[in-house]
C-alpha cells in the first residue's frame, strides 16, 4: 500500500528518479503511445514560383504606396 501511494505522489517521484523510471515502464498509457520522430528541418524548403514572388512584390508595393499618415489623421479626427 505504501509503495502504491508513493508511486502516485508526484512529489515523491521527483525525489526518487529510479521510482520514476519503474513507474514509466509499468505505465500502460505510455506504452500505448505511438512513437514517431518529426524532423521538420530535414524537409526541403518549398521553392517560390515566379508568380508567387510577383504577387508578393505587388502586395508589398501596394502597402508602400498607401498614405498611412493621411489614414492616421482621418482616423484620429473622427
C-alpha distance (Angstrom), angle and dihedral (degrees) to the residues before:
residue distance angle dihedral
X1 . . .
X2 3.79 . .
X3 3.81 91.8 .
X4 3.83 91.3 52.1
X5 3.79 91.8 48.5
X6 3.80 90.6 50.3
X7 3.79 92.6 49.1
X8 3.80 91.4 53.9
X9 3.79 95.2 47.5
X10 3.84 108.4 89.9
X11 3.80 92.7 -158.4
X12 3.78 93.5 56.0
X13 3.80 89.0 46.9
X14 3.82 89.9 57.1
X15 3.79 90.2 56.1
X16 3.81 95.2 48.3
X17 3.83 113.0 48.4
X18 3.83 92.2 177.7
X19 3.79 89.6 58.5
X20 3.81 89.4 49.6
X21 3.81 91.1 55.1
X22 3.80 91.9 47.5
X23 3.80 91.2 49.0
X24 3.79 91.4 48.8
X25 3.81 91.2 50.7
X26 3.82 91.1 51.9
X27 3.80 94.8 46.3
X28 3.80 112.9 112.8
X29 3.81 90.5 -165.8
X30 3.80 92.9 56.9
X31 3.79 91.6 46.3
X32 3.80 89.7 51.8
X33 3.79 94.6 56.8
X34 3.75 116.8 110.2
X35 3.77 111.0 -122.0
X36 3.75 123.1 -147.6
X37 3.75 133.0 141.8
X38 3.76 121.7 -125.9
X39 3.76 116.0 -154.3
X40 3.80 107.4 175.6
X41 3.79 93.2 169.4
X42 3.80 90.2 60.5
X43 3.79 91.9 62.8
X44 3.79 117.4 93.0
X45 3.77 117.3 -108.4
X46 3.77 116.4 -103.2
X47 3.80 107.3 -113.7
X48 3.80 117.9 -129.8
X49 3.78 116.5 -121.2
X50 3.79 121.3 -131.3
X51 3.80 88.3 -110.3
X52 3.81 92.4 54.7
X53 3.81 91.8 47.8
X54 3.83 91.0 49.2
X55 3.80 91.0 49.2
X56 3.80 91.2 50.6
X57 3.81 91.7 48.1
X58 3.82 90.8 49.9
X59 3.80 91.0 50.6
X60 3.80 91.8 48.9
X61 3.81 90.8 48.6
X62 3.82 91.4 50.4
X63 3.80 90.8 52.3
X64 3.80 91.7 46.7
X65 3.81 90.3 50.5
X66 3.81 94.7 54.6
X67 3.77 116.6 103.5
X68 3.77 98.8 -126.8
X69 3.81 94.8 174.7
X70 3.82 92.0 57.6
X71 3.82 90.2 48.0
X72 3.80 91.1 49.5
X73 3.81 92.4 48.8
X74 3.82 91.5 48.5
X75 3.79 90.5 48.9
X76 3.81 93.6 48.8
X77 3.81 94.2 46.2
X78 3.81 93.7 52.5
